[in-house]
């Protein structure tokens, strides 16, 4: 999947940023965070996968959900740590869109995009991921629609991929 096009002033490539390279040992990371502005400002933290195990396939399914949940949680936390300047000015330079943003009025979405998945296969994955990310959702008051699992067709309709 090729993500974009996305305006550079709102795109934070988490896996390749300088700060992540310094601290990455033992920290799985989401692909990127992106500031999307269409009326309401919203940061999307995205993880992409080429497949997923079926929900009844244990322990693979549970491990998959934990892995994705960990990546999205770490991506969410690194994004906010960088916005708040926790690594200082010499760390990863933030895109302009994220430098002077009102965090109190900002929505955040944690999104898993699975390439080639049937739409009917997504609900059990979304429910399991929502349960895995329940503490982030509650502690940050993200709201009931903050965790989303979509396929590549849906991502294309939302303008996330080409």
N, CA, C and O atoms as a DFTB+ gen file, in Angstrom:
648 C
 N C O
     1  1       0.842      -1.176       0.000
     2  2       0.000       0.000       0.000
     3  2       0.888       1.241       0.000
     4  3       1.904       1.302       0.693
     5  1       0.488       2.202      -0.777
     6  2       1.205       3.475      -0.819
     7  2       0.301       4.521      -0.185
     8  3      -0.755       4.858      -0.719
     9  1       0.736       5.029       0.969
    10  2      -0.044       6.034       1.670
    11  2       0.152       7.395       1.025
    12  3       1.205       7.690       0.459
    13  1      -0.881       8.215       1.122
    14  2      -0.790       9.559       0.604
    15  2      -1.723       9.778      -0.567
    16  3      -2.531       8.913      -0.904
    17  1      -1.606      10.920      -1.172
    18  2      -0.677      11.985      -0.810
    19  2      -1.127      12.684       0.466
    20  3      -2.321      12.859       0.711
    21  1      -0.159      13.074       1.262
    22  2      -0.420      13.783       2.518
    23  2       0.494      14.996       2.580
    24  3       1.662      14.937       2.197
    25  1      -0.061      16.087       3.066
    26  2       0.719      17.317       3.168
    27  2       1.851      17.122       4.169
    28  3       1.630      16.639       5.280
    29  1       3.053      17.494       3.776
    30  2       4.245      17.332       4.617
    31  2       4.121      18.053       5.956
    32  3       4.684      17.604       6.954
    33  1       3.378      19.182       5.987
    34  2       3.295      19.952       7.233
    35  2       2.484      19.249       8.323
    36  3       2.439      19.721       9.459
    37  1       1.838      18.119       7.987
    38  2       1.084      17.384       8.995
    39  2       1.538      15.955       9.182
    40  3       0.919      15.206       9.938
    41  1       2.612      15.554       8.505
    42  2       3.040      14.151       8.501
    43  2       4.254      13.928       9.395
    44  3       5.282      14.589       9.239
    45  1       4.127      12.996      10.325
    46  2       5.214      12.610      11.216
    47  2       5.490      11.123      10.998
    48  3       4.730      10.272      11.460
    49  1       6.566      10.817      10.300
    50  2       6.953       9.428      10.018
    51  2       7.634       8.857      11.259
    52  3       8.815       9.109      11.497
    53  1       6.900       8.102      12.031
    54  2       7.377       7.632      13.334
    55  2       8.517       6.628      13.225
    56  3       9.505       6.734      13.953
    57  1       8.395       5.663      12.334
    58  2       9.409       4.610      12.236
    59  2      10.765       5.121      11.759
    60  3      11.791       4.486      12.005
    61  1      10.774       6.249      11.088
    62  2      12.038       6.762      10.555
    63  2      12.521       8.029      11.251
    64  3      13.557       8.579      10.875
    65  1      11.789       8.502      12.259
    66  2      12.212       9.751      12.896
    67  2      13.432       9.531      13.791
    68  3      13.642       8.450      14.340
    69  1      14.217      10.581      13.915
    70  2      15.478      10.537      14.652
    71  2      15.288      10.112      16.107
    72  3      16.071       9.319      16.631
    73  1      14.270      10.628      16.747
    74  2      14.035      10.290      18.156
    75  2      13.748       8.804      18.312
    76  3      14.279       8.163      19.219
    77  1      12.927       8.259      17.452
    78  2      12.618       6.822      17.541
    79  2      13.882       5.982      17.349
    80  3      14.067       4.976      18.033
    81  1      14.735       6.384      16.439
    82  2      15.977       5.628      16.224
    83  2      16.839       5.602      17.479
    84  3      17.549       4.626      17.724
    85  1      16.784       6.669      18.280
    86  2      17.568       6.715      19.523
    87  2      16.967       5.835      20.619
    88  3      17.708       5.307      21.448
    89  1      15.654       5.663      20.643
    90  2      14.993       4.965      21.748
    91  2      14.329       3.653      21.343
    92  3      13.639       3.048      22.164
    93  1      14.509       3.201      20.125
    94  2      13.697       2.125      19.570
    95  2      13.849       0.748      20.213
    96  3      12.964      -0.093      20.057
    97  1      14.931       0.495      20.923
    98  2      15.144      -0.822      21.505
    99  2      13.927      -1.259      22.324
   100  3      13.598      -0.638      23.334
   101  1      13.271      -2.319      21.888
   102  2      12.127      -2.863      22.610
   103  2      10.829      -2.093      22.457
   104  3       9.861      -2.371      23.165
   105  1      10.792      -1.126      21.540
   106  2       9.587      -0.320      21.338
   107  2       9.053      -0.489      19.913
   108  3       9.500       0.214      19.007
   109  1       8.121      -1.391      19.702
   110  2       7.523      -1.481      18.371
   111  2       6.766      -0.188      18.067
   112  3       6.201       0.427      18.972
   113  1       6.753       0.221      16.810
   114  2       6.220       1.535      16.470
   115  2       5.255       1.468      15.289
   116  3       5.438       0.681      14.360
   117  1       4.230       2.309      15.344
   118  2       3.305       2.503      14.227
   119  2       4.043       3.169      13.073
   120  3       5.132       3.714      13.258
   121  1       3.458       3.126      11.894
   122  2       4.079       3.690      10.700
   123  2       4.243       5.208      10.804
   124  3       5.345       5.735      10.655
   125  1       3.123       5.908      11.063
   126  2       3.172       7.370      11.069
   127  2       1.965       7.948      11.794
   128  3       0.979       7.258      12.053
   129  1       2.070       9.226      12.112
   130  2       0.931      10.016      12.593
   131  2       0.744      11.157      11.603
   132  3       1.705      11.662      11.022
   133  1      -0.496      11.547      11.426
   134  2      -0.815      12.554      10.420
   135  2      -1.905      13.486      10.941
   136  3      -2.939      13.030      11.429
   137  1      -1.672      14.778      10.835
   138  2      -2.671      15.777      11.207
   139  2      -3.607      15.985      10.031
   140  3      -3.198      16.442       8.964
   141  1      -4.862      15.645      10.242
   142  2      -5.874      15.805       9.198
   143  2      -6.817      16.921       9.620
   144  3      -7.375      16.898      10.718
   145  1      -6.985      17.877       8.752
   146  2      -7.856      19.010       9.049
   147  2      -8.971      19.081       8.031
   148  3      -8.763      19.489       6.888
   149  1     -10.147      18.684       8.451
   150  2     -11.340      18.890       7.633
   151  2     -12.457      19.270       8.607
   152  3     -13.266      18.442       9.024
   153  1     -12.460      20.536       8.941
   154  2     -13.358      21.043       9.971
   155  2     -12.706      20.922      11.335
   156  3     -12.217      21.913      11.879
   157  1     -12.692      19.745      11.883
   158  2     -12.083      19.465      13.185
   159  2     -10.673      18.942      12.968
   160  3     -10.433      18.147      12.059
   161  1      -9.733      19.391      13.807
   162  2      -8.366      18.889      13.712
   163  2      -8.296      17.518      14.379
   164  3      -8.819      17.310      15.474
   165  1      -7.642      16.597      13.693
   166  2      -7.569      15.223      14.163
   167  2      -6.214      14.641      13.789
   168  3      -5.759      14.787      12.655
   169  1      -5.574      13.984      14.742
   170  2      -4.348      13.248      14.433
   171  2      -4.707      11.788      14.247
   172  3      -5.393      11.190      15.076
   173  1      -4.236      11.226      13.154
   174  2      -4.420       9.804      12.874
   175  2      -3.084       9.108      13.089
   176  3      -2.084       9.498      12.487
   177  1      -3.052       8.094      13.931
   178  2      -1.857       7.266      14.060
   179  2      -2.180       5.963      13.354
   180  3      -3.159       5.292      13.681
   181  1      -1.342       5.608      12.375
   182  2      -1.649       4.510      11.460
   183  2      -0.625       3.390      11.550
   184  3       0.584       3.622      11.577
   185  1      -1.143       2.172      11.595
   186  2      -0.338       0.969      11.445
   187  2      -0.903       0.206      10.254
   188  3      -2.120       0.097      10.105
   189  1      -0.036      -0.313       9.419
   190  2      -0.463      -1.051       8.228
   191  2       0.011      -2.493       8.330
   192  3       1.122      -2.768       8.782
   193  1      -0.848      -3.400       7.904
   194  2      -0.512      -4.823       7.882
   195  2      -0.962      -5.412       6.553
   196  3      -1.932      -4.952       5.950
   197  1      -0.246      -6.431       6.112
   198  2      -0.601      -7.079       4.852
   199  2      -1.597      -8.219       5.065
   200  3      -2.169      -8.725       4.100
   201  1      -1.809      -8.627       6.315
   202  2      -2.755      -9.706       6.604
   203  2      -3.048      -9.724       8.101
   204  3      -2.481      -8.947       8.869
   205  1      -3.943     -10.625       8.499
   206  2      -4.193     -10.870       9.924
   207  2      -4.700     -12.289      10.089
   208  3      -5.322     -12.838       9.180
   209  1      -4.439     -12.893      11.248
   210  2      -4.989     -14.220      11.496
   211  2      -6.487     -14.120      11.798
   212  3      -6.975     -13.057      12.182
   213  1      -7.197     -15.202      11.627
   214  2      -8.632     -15.222      11.960
   215  2      -8.796     -15.115      13.469
   216  3      -7.921     -15.519      14.235
   217  1      -9.931     -14.564      13.880
   218  2     -10.149     -14.299      15.303
   219  2     -10.143     -15.557      16.168
   220  3      -9.839     -15.461      17.357
   221  1     -10.460     -16.711      15.634
   222  2     -10.451     -17.938      16.423
   223  2      -9.113     -18.656      16.437
   224  3      -8.957     -19.668      17.121
   225  1      -8.160     -18.148      15.697
   226  2      -6.854     -18.800      15.568
   227  2      -5.942     -18.370      16.716
   228  3      -5.216     -17.381      16.609
   229  1      -5.988     -19.122      17.807
   230  2      -5.177     -18.795      18.986
   231  2      -3.901     -19.617      18.990
   232  3      -3.947     -20.756      18.527
   233  1      -2.792     -19.142      19.464
   234  2      -2.560     -17.841      20.084
   235  2      -2.204     -16.748      19.072
   236  3      -1.944     -15.610      19.462
   237  1      -2.190     -17.081      17.778
   238  2      -1.769     -16.111      16.766
   239  2      -2.590     -14.823      16.800
   240  3      -2.039     -13.727      16.707
   241  1      -3.908     -14.961      16.932
   242  2      -4.766     -13.778      16.910
   243  2      -4.468     -12.865      18.100
   244  3      -4.325     -11.654      17.929
   245  1      -4.374     -13.430      19.288
   246  2      -4.085     -12.638      20.485
   247  2      -2.737     -11.942      20.368
   248  3      -2.615     -10.767      20.713
   249  1      -1.729     -12.650      19.886
   250  2      -0.402     -12.049      19.708
   251  2      -0.434     -10.928      18.676
   252  3       0.213      -9.896      18.854
   253  1      -1.181     -11.129      17.608
   254  2      -1.332     -10.109      16.558
   255  2      -1.953      -8.840      17.135
   256  3      -1.456      -7.740      16.893
   257  1      -3.031      -8.987      17.893
   258  2      -3.721      -7.839      18.488
   259  2      -2.802      -7.122      19.471
   260  3      -2.764      -5.892      19.490
   261  1      -2.069      -7.863      20.277
   262  2      -1.128      -7.251      21.222
   263  2      -0.046      -6.469      20.480
   264  3       0.305      -5.357      20.873
   265  1       0.480      -7.059      19.400
   266  2       1.522      -6.408      18.610
   267  2       1.015      -5.101      18.001
   268  3       1.667      -4.063      18.115
   269  1      -0.137      -5.155      17.363
   270  2      -0.711      -3.952      16.750
   271  2      -1.052      -2.922      17.820
   272  3      -0.787      -1.733      17.645
   273  1      -1.637      -3.371      18.924
   274  2      -1.975      -2.460      20.016
   275  2      -0.742      -1.764      20.574
   276  3      -0.776      -0.570      20.869
   277  1       0.341      -2.513      20.715
   278  2       1.592      -1.944      21.210
   279  2       2.139      -0.898      20.247
   280  3       2.587       0.165      20.676
   281  1       2.107      -1.190      18.958
   282  2       2.601      -0.239      17.960
   283  2       1.775       1.046      17.957
   284  3       2.328       2.145      17.905
   285  1       0.450       0.905      18.015
   286  2      -0.409       2.090      18.007
   287  2      -0.264       2.895      19.302
   288  3      -0.247       4.126      19.271
   289  1      -0.162       2.206      20.430
   290  2       0.043       2.892      21.706
   291  2       1.360       3.654      21.701
   292  3       1.404       4.823      22.083
   293  1       2.422       3.003      21.274
   294  2       3.727       3.664      21.235
   295  2       3.740       4.824      20.247
   296  3       4.344       5.863      20.514
   297  1       3.075       4.650      19.108
   298  2       2.987       5.736      18.133
   299  2       2.234       6.934      18.688
   300  3       2.644       8.079      18.500
   301  1       1.141       6.663      19.366
   302  2       0.348       7.711      20.010
   303  2       1.205       8.457      21.034
   304  3       1.251       9.687      21.038
   305  1       1.881       7.704      21.898
   306  2       2.670       8.314      22.964
   307  2       3.881       9.084      22.430
   308  3       4.191      10.166      22.929
   309  1       4.567       8.538      21.422
   310  2       5.704       9.252      20.852
   311  2       5.250      10.543      20.173
   312  3       5.924      11.568      20.275
   313  1       4.127      10.497      19.491
   314  2       3.590      11.700      18.846
   315  2       3.382      12.805      19.875
   316  3       3.828      13.934      19.669
   317  1       2.712      12.494      20.975
   318  2       2.454      13.505      21.995
   319  2       3.722      13.915      22.726
   320  3       3.878      15.084      23.076
   321  1       4.637      12.970      22.964
   322  2       5.902      13.330      23.608
   323  2       6.671      14.333      22.755
   324  3       7.273      15.266      23.285
   325  1       6.653      14.146      21.445
   326  2       7.342      15.075      20.544
   327  2       6.628      16.428      20.503
   328  3       7.279      17.472      20.523
   329  1       5.302      16.413      20.445
   330  2       4.548      17.671      20.441
   331  2       4.815      18.449      21.722
   332  3       4.941      19.673      21.692
   333  1       4.900      17.749      22.838
   334  2       5.118      18.398      24.132
   335  2       6.584      18.752      24.385
   336  3       6.905      19.353      25.410
   337  1       7.467      18.388      23.469
   338  2       8.874      18.743      23.594
   339  2       9.637      17.930      24.627
   340  3      10.628      18.414      25.174
   341  1       9.203      16.715      24.904
   342  2       9.832      15.891      25.936
   343  2      11.250      15.465      25.575
   344  3      12.014      15.064      26.453
   345  1      11.610      15.547      24.308
   346  2      12.957      15.167      23.876
   347  2      13.799      16.381      23.501
   348  3      14.894      16.234      22.958
   349  1      13.298      17.573      23.787
   350  2      14.049      18.793      23.508
   351  2      13.962      19.210      22.055
   352  3      13.372      18.518      21.226
   353  1      14.555      20.347      21.763
   354  2      14.508      20.913      20.421
   355  2      15.421      20.218      19.437
   356  3      15.208      20.313      18.228
   357  1      16.440      19.514      19.929
   358  2      17.386      18.874      19.021
   359  2      16.881      17.521      18.517
   360  3      17.497      16.897      17.653
   361  1      15.769      17.088      19.063
   362  2      15.206      15.805      18.637
   363  2      14.532      15.961      17.277
   364  3      14.726      16.959      16.583
   365  1      13.753      14.976      16.919
   366  2      13.023      14.993      15.660
   367  2      12.322      16.322      15.451
   368  3      11.577      16.781      16.317
   369  1      12.558      16.932      14.318
   370  2      11.853      18.176      14.030
   371  2      10.424      17.830      13.613
   372  3      10.188      16.987      12.748
   373  1       9.501      18.502      14.248
   374  2       8.091      18.250      13.975
   375  2       7.657      18.952      12.703
   376  3       8.172      20.020      12.374
   377  1       6.716      18.360      11.987
   378  2       6.143      19.081      10.858
   379  2       5.428      20.327      11.377
   380  3       4.900      20.334      12.489
   381  1       5.419      21.357      10.575
   382  2       4.863      22.656      10.969
   383  2       3.450      22.541      11.543
   384  3       3.114      23.238      12.500
   385  1       2.631      21.678      10.973
   386  2       1.255      21.540      11.429
   387  2       1.114      21.051      12.856
   388  3       0.070      21.250      13.477
   389  1       2.146      20.417      13.388
   390  2       2.077      19.880      14.750
   391  2       2.800      20.740      15.784
   392  3       2.772      20.421      16.973
   393  1       3.442      21.815      15.357
   394  2       4.252      22.586      16.293
   395  2       3.436      23.480      17.220
   396  3       3.798      23.635      18.386
   397  1       2.369      24.059      16.747
   398  2       1.573      24.968      17.576
   399  2       0.111      24.572      17.507
   400  3      -0.730      25.289      16.966
   401  1      -0.161      23.412      18.072
   402  2      -1.506      22.866      17.997
   403  2      -2.127      22.858      19.393
   404  3      -1.434      22.616      20.381
   405  1      -3.412      23.119      19.475
   406  2      -4.125      23.096      20.749
   407  2      -4.504      21.650      21.058
   408  3      -5.443      21.108      20.475
   409  1      -3.777      21.041      21.964
   410  2      -3.995      19.633      22.286
   411  2      -5.342      19.376      22.937
   412  3      -5.903      18.291      22.782
   413  1      -5.870      20.348      23.660
   414  2      -7.138      20.160      24.354
   415  2      -8.297      19.973      23.383
   416  3      -9.266      19.282      23.698
   417  1      -8.205      20.577      22.221
   418  2      -9.303      20.537      21.251
   419  2      -9.027      19.571      20.103
   420  3      -9.688      19.634      19.067
   421  1      -8.071      18.692      20.279
   422  2      -7.627      17.812      19.218
   423  2      -8.239      16.424      19.356
   424  3      -8.234      15.852      20.445
   425  1      -8.759      15.885      18.276
   426  2      -9.219      14.499      18.271
   427  2      -8.059      13.611      17.849
   428  3      -7.129      14.064      17.182
   429  1      -8.118      12.347      18.241
   430  2      -7.069      11.405      17.847
   431  2      -7.722      10.085      17.468
   432  3      -8.627       9.610      18.154
   433  1      -7.261       9.501      16.379
   434  2      -7.744       8.204      15.925
   435  2      -6.560       7.249      15.798
   436  3      -5.498       7.626      15.303
   437  1      -6.752       6.020      16.248
   438  2      -5.765       4.952      16.129
   439  2      -6.313       3.990      15.083
   440  3      -7.358       3.371      15.284
   441  1      -5.599       3.867      13.961
   442  2      -6.149       3.162      12.803
   443  2      -5.227       2.036      12.359
   444  3      -4.025       2.229      12.181
   445  1      -5.814       0.856      12.182
   446  2      -5.128      -0.281      11.579
   447  2      -5.697      -0.454      10.183
   448  3      -6.910      -0.568      10.006
   449  1      -4.808      -0.474       9.183
   450  2      -5.205      -0.714       7.796
   451  2      -4.666      -2.093       7.404
   452  3      -3.463      -2.344       7.482
   453  1      -5.575      -2.988       6.981
   454  2      -5.170      -4.340       6.583
   455  2      -5.444      -4.508       5.094
   456  3      -6.586      -4.436       4.641
   457  1      -4.393      -4.726       4.365
   458  2      -4.486      -4.855       2.910
   459  2      -5.245      -6.123       2.516
   460  3      -4.992      -7.208       3.039
   461  1      -6.178      -5.957       1.585
   462  2      -6.873      -7.085       0.980
   463  2      -7.885      -7.798       1.854
   464  3      -8.366      -8.864       1.472
   465  1      -8.221      -7.259       2.993
   466  2      -9.171      -7.910       3.892
   467  2     -10.605      -7.657       3.447
   468  3     -10.941      -6.563       2.992
   469  1     -11.434      -8.665       3.580
   470  2     -12.865      -8.506       3.333
   471  2     -13.437      -7.624       4.440
   472  3     -13.010      -7.708       5.591
   473  1     -14.391      -6.791       4.093
   474  2     -15.018      -5.907       5.077
   475  2     -15.650      -6.720       6.214
   476  3     -15.624      -6.296       7.370
   477  1     -16.209      -7.870       5.888
   478  2     -16.871      -8.702       6.902
   479  2     -15.892      -9.318       7.902
   480  3     -16.314      -9.773       8.965
   481  1     -14.604      -9.341       7.588
   482  2     -13.590      -9.893       8.501
   483  2     -13.113      -8.868       9.525
   484  3     -12.448      -9.230      10.496
   485  1     -13.441      -7.605       9.323
   486  2     -12.890      -6.530      10.150
   487  2     -13.508      -6.385      11.553
   488  3     -12.766      -6.098      12.492
   489  1     -14.831      -6.569      11.745
   490  2     -15.414      -6.331      13.075
   491  2     -14.776      -7.093      14.240
   492  3     -14.556      -6.484      15.287
   493  1     -14.465      -8.396      14.120
   494  2     -13.842      -9.050      15.284
   495  2     -12.441      -8.501      15.592
   496  3     -12.020      -8.465      16.749
   497  1     -11.738      -8.079      14.555
   498  2     -10.407      -7.490      14.754
   499  2     -10.561      -6.138      15.439
   500  3      -9.829      -5.825      16.378
   501  1     -11.509      -5.342      14.970
   502  2     -11.733      -4.025      15.573
   503  2     -12.139      -4.162      17.032
   504  3     -11.641      -3.420      17.879
   505  1     -13.024      -5.085      17.340
   506  2     -13.468      -5.255      18.723
   507  2     -12.310      -5.690      19.620
   508  3     -12.159      -5.173      20.727
   509  1     -11.498      -6.626      19.159
   510  2     -10.352      -7.088      19.944
   511  2      -9.331      -5.956      20.132
   512  3      -8.780      -5.791      21.220
   513  1      -9.084      -5.180      19.073
   514  2      -8.138      -4.070      19.171
   515  2      -8.672      -2.972      20.088
   516  3      -7.915      -2.367      20.846
   517  1      -9.959      -2.721      20.016
   518  2     -10.582      -1.724      20.903
   519  2     -10.408      -2.147      22.368
   520  3     -10.121      -1.312      23.226
   521  1     -10.580      -3.429      22.647
   522  2     -10.369      -3.927      24.014
   523  2      -8.907      -3.781      24.427
   524  3      -8.612      -3.408      25.562
   525  1      -8.000      -4.073      23.508
   526  2      -6.570      -3.959      23.788
   527  2      -6.168      -2.516      24.091
   528  3      -5.278      -2.274      24.906
   529  1      -6.823      -1.563      23.435
   530  2      -6.472      -0.145      23.581
   531  2      -7.414       0.617      24.513
   532  3      -7.417       1.847      24.537
   533  1      -8.207      -0.122      25.271
   534  2      -9.204       0.488      26.152
   535  2      -8.596       1.487      27.135
   536  3      -9.189       2.536      27.387
   537  1      -7.434       1.183      27.688
   538  2      -6.844       2.099      28.675
   539  2      -6.432       3.424      28.030
   540  3      -6.642       4.482      28.623
   541  1      -5.854       3.388      26.834
   542  2      -5.495       4.632      26.128
   543  2      -6.760       5.423      25.800
   544  3      -6.810       6.641      25.971
   545  1      -7.765       4.715      25.332
   546  2      -9.033       5.352      24.974
   547  2      -9.651       6.060      26.187
   548  3     -10.131       7.188      26.076
   549  1      -9.633       5.388      27.341
   550  2     -10.233       5.972      28.547
   551  2      -9.377       7.089      29.139
   552  3      -9.879       8.175      29.430
   553  1      -8.070       6.815      29.316
   554  2      -7.202       7.800      29.966
   555  2      -7.078       9.102      29.184
   556  3      -6.925      10.171      29.775
   557  1      -7.141       9.016      27.869
   558  2      -7.017      10.205      27.033
   559  2      -8.379      10.706      26.547
   560  3      -8.454      11.660      25.772
   561  1      -9.454      10.059      27.005
   562  2     -10.811      10.455      26.640
   563  2     -10.955      10.599      25.122
   564  3     -11.444      11.612      24.620
   565  1     -10.522       9.572      24.416
   566  2     -10.502       9.628      22.953
   567  2     -11.871       9.437      22.316
   568  3     -12.087       9.867      21.183
   569  1     -12.784       8.810      23.013
   570  2     -14.115       8.614      22.465
   571  2     -14.311       7.233      21.872
   572  3     -13.345       6.512      21.620
   573  1     -15.562       6.867      21.652
   574  2     -15.890       5.505      21.229
   575  2     -15.455       5.139      19.808
   576  3     -15.368       3.954      19.487
   577  1     -15.184       6.105      18.966
   578  2     -14.788       5.813      17.584
   579  2     -13.301       6.022      17.347
   580  3     -12.870       6.179      16.205
   581  1     -12.523       6.024      18.406
   582  2     -11.101       6.350      18.280
   583  2     -10.260       5.207      17.740
   584  3      -9.178       5.446      17.203
   585  1     -10.729       3.974      17.866
   586  2      -9.991       2.814      17.360
   587  2     -10.740       2.276      16.154
   588  3     -11.910       1.906      16.247
   589  1     -10.044       2.236      15.012
   590  2     -10.686       1.829      13.772
   591  2      -9.820       0.827      13.029
   592  3      -8.601       0.976      12.947
   593  1     -10.469      -0.195      12.492
   594  2      -9.795      -1.169      11.635
   595  2     -10.476      -1.113      10.275
   596  3     -11.688      -1.302      10.161
   597  1      -9.674      -0.850       9.245
   598  2     -10.215      -0.736       7.889
   599  2      -9.346      -1.532       6.921
   600  3      -8.213      -1.897       7.232
   601  1      -9.902      -1.789       5.748
   602  2      -9.104      -2.447       4.707
   603  2      -8.589      -1.393       3.728
   604  3      -8.871      -0.204       3.877
   605  1      -7.839      -1.837       2.738
   606  2      -7.238      -0.890       1.802
   607  2      -8.283      -0.154       0.964
   608  3      -8.073       1.006       0.612
   609  1      -9.395      -0.797       0.640
   610  2     -10.449      -0.111      -0.122
   611  2     -11.044       1.038       0.681
   612  3     -11.272       2.127       0.154
   613  1     -11.291       0.783       1.953
   614  2     -11.835       1.820       2.822
   615  2     -10.816       2.941       3.022
   616  3     -11.176       4.118       3.049
   617  1      -9.545       2.571       3.162
   618  2      -8.480       3.569       3.323
   619  2      -8.378       4.454       2.075
   620  3      -8.130       5.655       2.173
   621  1      -8.569       3.852       0.920
   622  2      -8.536       4.615      -0.337
   623  2      -9.706       5.599      -0.378
   624  3      -9.535       6.746      -0.789
   625  1     -10.886       5.161       0.042
   626  2     -12.071       6.044       0.072
   627  2     -11.865       7.213       1.029
   628  3     -12.380       8.306       0.792
   629  1     -11.114       6.992       2.107
   630  2     -10.846       8.040       3.092
   631  2      -9.663       8.920       2.693
   632  3      -9.322       9.862       3.409
   633  1      -9.034       8.618       1.552
   634  2      -7.916       9.403       1.071
   635  2      -6.598       9.121       1.775
   636  3      -5.677       9.935       1.722
   637  1      -6.503       7.960       2.441
   638  2      -5.276       7.613       3.144
   639  2      -4.244       6.924       2.248
   640  3      -3.040       7.052       2.470
   641  1      -4.717       6.199       1.245
   642  2      -3.798       5.519       0.328
   643  2      -4.189       5.824      -1.106
   644  3      -5.314       6.227      -1.401
   645  1      -3.215       5.615      -1.989
   646  2      -3.442       5.863      -3.421
   647  2      -4.108       4.661      -4.064
   648  3      -4.382       4.675      -5.264
